[in-house]
């Protein structure tokens, strides 16, 4: 099997063009292992679509299927354009959380970054989550997939490793949830660290950045209508929350290497 390792701000996946095999869950667990596999946050299959230009199927490092990946979809755009699978610079990509519009930024014939129309964020009332470590307030946000946003004084010292998995698997979130630890900085800026559902700590989470800005805007902590810079472990994303909480995200996409594995 031929694959391409790509990343958006260090949120890395193994990309394969074609339909996912029946044993994809086991395959994703095996190849995502950073000691015994290629090492990644999961696998993304790029397939034909009947309703869009392409369809993306996302499988986490634990084998579970994800609905959407903001960093991953930018890399999908780079993959299909750089390989000549399309000459469009505006693409429709089918995901499990609806069709997303992708606008590619091309430099010297190659995609360097992309802006994604992420759809509408749904911000719900704050929720008290009781865990064995502590009781915390979080803001539930849906960006096509579920998030629990926690505002903290210092993202660097936040108990991401200890608290993240307790909230991810909490009974209040029966299907699991992505957990963001967010610090509000001066100006339209946030610092965010993430415990990603099915993958644990990742360098970046595009949908998590969108959820964090949406939660901050709903609380009056960030302005709407202008780009908010979200500083993640792997770099920066620029998120704009527009009218009706419609969200756009802009960030880079990078190719790491090509590889083959014998199945």
C-alpha positions as CSV (number, residue, x, y, z in Angstrom):
1,X,0.0,0.0,0.0
2,X,1.3,3.4,-1.0
3,X,0.7,6.3,1.5
4,X,1.7,9.9,1.9
5,X,2.5,11.3,5.4
6,X,1.2,14.9,5.6
7,X,0.5,17.3,8.5
8,X,-1.2,20.5,9.3
9,X,0.7,22.2,12.2
10,X,2.0,18.8,13.3
11,X,-1.4,17.1,13.3
12,X,-0.2,14.3,11.1
13,X,-2.0,11.6,9.1
14,X,-1.2,8.9,6.6
15,X,-3.1,9.7,3.4
16,X,-4.2,7.0,0.9
17,X,-6.1,7.5,-2.3
18,X,-8.8,4.9,-2.6
19,X,-11.5,3.3,-0.6
20,X,-10.8,2.2,3.0
21,X,-10.4,-1.6,3.4
22,X,-12.5,-3.6,5.7
23,X,-9.7,-3.9,8.3
24,X,-9.0,-0.2,8.3
25,X,-9.4,0.1,12.1
26,X,-6.7,-2.4,12.8
27,X,-4.6,-0.9,10.0
28,X,-4.9,2.6,11.4
29,X,-3.9,1.4,14.9
30,X,-0.9,-0.5,13.5
31,X,0.5,2.1,11.2
32,X,-0.2,5.1,13.5
33,X,2.0,3.6,16.2
34,X,5.0,5.9,16.6
35,X,7.3,3.1,17.7
36,X,6.3,0.2,15.5
37,X,4.5,1.9,12.6
38,X,4.9,4.9,10.4
39,X,3.7,7.1,13.3
40,X,0.7,9.4,13.0
41,X,-2.5,10.7,14.5
42,X,-4.4,8.4,12.2
43,X,-5.2,7.6,8.6
44,X,-7.2,9.6,6.0
45,X,-8.6,7.9,2.8
46,X,-9.4,10.1,-0.1
47,X,-12.2,8.7,-2.3
48,X,-14.5,9.6,-5.1
49,X,-17.8,11.3,-4.1
50,X,-21.2,11.4,-5.6
51,X,-22.1,14.8,-4.0
52,X,-18.7,16.6,-4.0
53,X,-15.3,16.7,-5.7
54,X,-13.8,14.2,-3.2
55,X,-14.7,12.4,0.0
56,X,-12.5,12.1,3.0
57,X,-12.7,9.2,5.5
58,X,-10.8,9.8,8.8
59,X,-9.6,7.1,11.2
60,X,-8.0,7.9,14.5
61,X,-4.9,6.3,15.9
62,X,-7.1,4.1,18.1
63,X,-9.0,2.9,15.0
64,X,-12.2,4.8,15.6
65,X,-13.7,6.8,12.7
66,X,-13.8,10.6,13.0
67,X,-16.4,12.9,11.5
68,X,-14.2,15.8,10.5
69,X,-10.6,17.0,10.8
70,X,-9.8,20.7,10.1
71,X,-6.1,20.1,9.7
72,X,-6.7,16.9,7.7
73,X,-9.0,18.5,5.1
74,X,-6.4,21.1,4.2
75,X,-4.0,18.3,3.5
76,X,-6.6,16.6,1.3
77,X,-6.7,19.7,-0.8
78,X,-3.0,19.8,-1.2
79,X,-2.9,16.0,-2.0
80,X,-5.4,16.1,-4.8
81,X,-4.1,19.4,-6.3
82,X,-0.4,18.7,-6.1
83,X,-0.9,15.2,-7.8
84,X,-3.0,16.6,-10.6
85,X,-6.2,14.9,-9.5
86,X,-7.9,18.3,-9.9
87,X,-7.0,21.7,-11.2
88,X,-9.6,23.5,-9.2
89,X,-8.6,25.8,-6.4
90,X,-12.0,25.8,-4.8
91,X,-13.2,22.3,-3.9
92,X,-16.1,20.6,-2.2
93,X,-15.1,17.9,0.2
94,X,-17.6,15.4,1.5
95,X,-17.1,14.5,5.2
96,X,-19.3,12.8,7.8
97,X,-20.2,16.2,9.1
98,X,-21.5,17.5,5.7
99,X,-19.7,18.9,2.6
100,X,-17.1,21.5,3.3
101,X,-15.8,24.2,0.9
102,X,-12.0,24.3,0.6
103,X,-10.2,27.3,-1.0
104,X,-6.6,26.5,-1.9
105,X,-3.6,28.9,-1.8
106,X,-1.2,27.9,-4.5
107,X,2.5,29.0,-4.7
108,X,4.8,27.9,-7.6
109,X,2.3,25.2,-8.6
110,X,1.9,23.7,-5.1
111,X,-0.6,24.2,-2.4
112,X,0.9,26.0,0.7
113,X,-2.2,26.7,2.7
114,X,-6.0,26.6,2.5
115,X,-9.1,28.3,3.9
116,X,-11.9,26.0,4.9
117,X,-15.6,26.9,5.3
118,X,-16.2,24.9,8.5
119,X,-20.0,25.4,8.7
120,X,-21.9,26.7,11.6
121,X,-20.7,26.2,15.2
122,X,-23.3,25.4,17.8
123,X,-22.3,26.7,21.3
124,X,-24.3,25.3,24.2
125,X,-24.8,26.4,27.8
126,X,-21.8,25.8,30.1
127,X,-21.7,22.4,31.7
128,X,-20.3,21.2,35.1
129,X,-18.2,18.1,34.6
130,X,-17.4,16.1,37.8
131,X,-14.3,14.0,37.5
132,X,-12.1,12.1,40.0
133,X,-9.4,14.8,39.5
134,X,-11.6,17.9,39.9
135,X,-14.9,19.5,39.0
136,X,-14.6,21.8,35.9
137,X,-16.9,24.0,33.9
138,X,-16.7,23.5,30.1
139,X,-18.5,25.0,27.1
140,X,-19.9,22.3,24.8
141,X,-19.5,23.2,21.1
142,X,-20.4,21.3,18.0
143,X,-18.4,22.0,14.8
144,X,-19.7,18.9,13.1
145,X,-17.9,17.0,15.8
146,X,-18.2,17.4,19.6
147,X,-15.9,19.6,21.7
148,X,-15.6,20.6,25.4
149,X,-13.9,23.9,25.7
150,X,-12.2,24.7,29.1
151,X,-11.0,28.3,29.7
152,X,-7.9,28.2,31.9
153,X,-5.5,30.8,33.3
154,X,-2.4,29.1,31.8
155,X,-2.6,26.7,29.0
156,X,1.0,25.6,29.5
157,X,0.4,24.2,33.0
158,X,-3.1,22.9,32.3
159,X,-3.6,19.2,33.3
160,X,-4.2,18.1,29.7
161,X,-2.8,14.6,30.2
162,X,-4.6,14.0,33.5
163,X,-7.9,15.7,32.8
164,X,-8.3,15.3,29.1
165,X,-9.1,11.5,29.0
166,X,-11.4,11.8,32.0
167,X,-13.6,14.4,30.1
168,X,-13.2,12.6,26.7
169,X,-14.8,9.5,28.1
170,X,-17.2,11.1,30.7
171,X,-20.8,9.9,30.8
172,X,-22.0,13.4,29.9
173,X,-20.4,12.7,26.4
174,X,-21.6,9.2,25.5
175,X,-19.8,9.2,22.1
176,X,-16.7,10.8,23.5
177,X,-15.5,14.4,23.1
178,X,-12.5,16.5,22.1
179,X,-11.2,18.6,25.0
180,X,-9.6,22.0,24.5
181,X,-7.7,23.9,27.2
182,X,-7.8,27.6,26.2
183,X,-6.1,30.7,27.5
184,X,-7.3,34.1,26.4
185,X,-4.4,36.4,25.4
186,X,-4.3,40.1,24.7
187,X,-5.8,41.1,21.4
188,X,-7.7,38.6,19.2
189,X,-5.5,35.7,20.2
190,X,-5.9,32.4,22.1
191,X,-3.5,29.8,23.2
192,X,-4.9,26.3,22.9
193,X,-3.8,22.8,23.8
194,X,-5.9,19.8,23.0
195,X,-6.7,16.2,24.1
196,X,-8.2,14.8,20.9
197,X,-10.9,12.1,21.0
198,X,-9.3,8.8,19.8
199,X,-5.8,10.2,19.5
200,X,-4.8,11.9,22.8
201,X,-2.6,14.9,22.8
202,X,-2.0,16.2,19.3
203,X,0.1,19.1,18.0
204,X,-3.0,20.8,16.6
205,X,-6.7,20.4,16.1
206,X,-8.5,22.5,13.5
207,X,-12.0,21.8,14.6
208,X,-10.9,22.4,18.2
209,X,-9.5,25.8,17.3
210,X,-12.8,26.6,15.6
211,X,-14.7,25.5,18.7
212,X,-12.5,27.5,21.0
213,X,-12.9,30.7,19.1
214,X,-16.7,30.1,18.9
215,X,-16.9,29.6,22.6
216,X,-14.7,32.7,23.2
217,X,-16.9,34.9,20.9
218,X,-20.1,33.7,22.6
219,X,-18.7,34.8,26.0
220,X,-17.4,38.2,24.6
221,X,-13.8,37.2,25.1
222,X,-12.9,37.5,21.4
223,X,-14.4,39.7,18.6
224,X,-16.5,38.2,15.8
225,X,-16.1,39.1,12.1
226,X,-12.3,39.3,12.2
227,X,-9.6,36.6,12.2
228,X,-8.6,35.3,15.6
229,X,-5.1,33.8,15.9
230,X,-5.0,30.5,17.8
231,X,-1.6,29.4,18.9
232,X,-1.3,25.6,19.1
233,X,1.6,23.4,19.9
234,X,2.3,23.0,16.2
235,X,1.8,26.6,15.1
236,X,-1.0,29.1,14.3
237,X,-4.4,28.9,12.8
238,X,-6.6,31.9,11.9
239,X,-10.2,31.5,12.7
240,X,-13.1,33.9,11.8
241,X,-16.5,33.6,13.4
242,X,-19.0,35.3,11.1
243,X,-22.7,36.0,11.1
244,X,-24.7,33.2,12.6
245,X,-21.5,31.6,14.0
246,X,-20.4,30.5,10.5
247,X,-16.7,29.7,10.7
248,X,-13.8,29.9,8.4
249,X,-10.3,28.5,9.1
250,X,-7.0,29.3,7.4
251,X,-3.8,27.3,7.9
252,X,-0.9,25.5,6.2
253,X,-0.6,22.0,4.7
254,X,2.6,20.1,4.4
255,X,3.9,16.9,2.8
256,X,6.4,15.0,4.9
257,X,7.2,11.9,2.9
258,X,5.9,9.1,0.6
259,X,6.0,5.5,1.8
260,X,5.0,2.0,1.1
261,X,4.0,-0.8,3.5
262,X,3.5,-4.5,2.8
263,X,0.1,-5.5,4.2
